Amino acid sequence: MERPNIAQLLSDCQEQEIQLSVTPIGKLKVSASAPIPEAIDIQLSSHKAAILEALCSSPFINDRGELIIPTNCHPRFRWWNGGQSIRETLREIGAPPEVVARYVETDLSIEQ
């Protein structure tokens, strides 16, 4: 079987509003508010290990709504060591507003 482009598959999932997360016991959790397109469902089922590897080397939101920054992720995500801000990481991974609110103060003022 041809090795899939996991980054593209993750991007496709984000575009389709399919949430992928890793459970505390290391399983892939897939959730969506609409039916998952068959082509994506097949890819998800066929390449769970590669998807888990990709998720576990990149920041992600777990099924409890917590931001997880794995130790083997790219140094740019390590805010505590001069990397980008938590706000930027959350924006990059497409975190929902309720997760962002847990980690980042929201400025509701309007800039003029």
N, C-alpha and C positions, 0 to 999 in steps of 0.2 A: 504494500500500500504506500502511496506517495506521502511523504512527510508534509503535513499541512503548514501553512503560514499561521502560527499561533497568534502572533500580534494582530494579523488581519482578522482572525476569528474573534478575538477579544474585542476588536473595534466593531465588528459586525454585531456582536452581542450588545455592545453599548448603544449602537444606533437603533437596534430593535427593542431597547429598554429591557434587555434580559440581564438580570443581576446574577453574577457569579461570585461565590464566596467560598471560603474554606472553613469547615466546621472545626470546633476545638479538637476533634479527633482526627483531623486531616483528610476529611472527605470533601468532595466537590458538591456544593449546594447550588442548584440552578432554580431561579424563580423569575416569573414574568407575569404581568397582568393580562397578557393576551397569549394566544397559542404561539408556540415557538415554531418558526418555519421549518419544514421537514429537513431541508438541506443543512441548516444550522444544528438541528437536533441530532442528525446523523454524525456531524463533525464532533459535537460535544460528547456523544456516547463513544465514539471511536478513539478519541484522543484525550481521555481524562488525565492520564499521567502527565502528558506534556502540558496540559492546561494547568494542572496543579503545580507543576514545576515553575511555570511562568508566573502564576499568581503568588507563589511562595518566594519568588525572587524580586517581586515588585510590591510596593505598598498596596494594601487592599483593606476593605471594610469587611469585618467578619459578620457572622449572622447575629451578633449581639449589638451591631452598630459601632464597633470599636475600630479605630484606625490601627492597623498592624503594619509596622515597618520592619520587615525581616532583616536579620543581621547580614545576609548576603546580597542585599539590594544595592543598587548603584549609590555611590557616595553623595550624589546630589540630593537624595531624599533624607539624608541624616542631618536634620535641622540642628541637632545638638552639637554637631561637629562642623559647623560652617556651611551646611547645605542649604537648600531653599527652604522657605518658610512652610509651616504646616498648612497654612492657607493655600499656598501654591500647589502643594502636593494633593490636597483635597480637591482642588479645582481640576488638576490634571487627571485624577482618577475618576472624576465625575461623581463625587460624593453627594448624596442628597442633602438638602438644606438642614434637616434635623441633625445630621451627623456633623456638618460644618459648625452648627451652633454649639455642639458639645465641646469643640476644640478652639474655636475662634470667636473673639468678641466681635459682635456685629455693630457697625457704625450706621445708624439709621439716619444720620443727618444728610441733607442734600448739599452737594458741593455747588458753589456758584462761580 
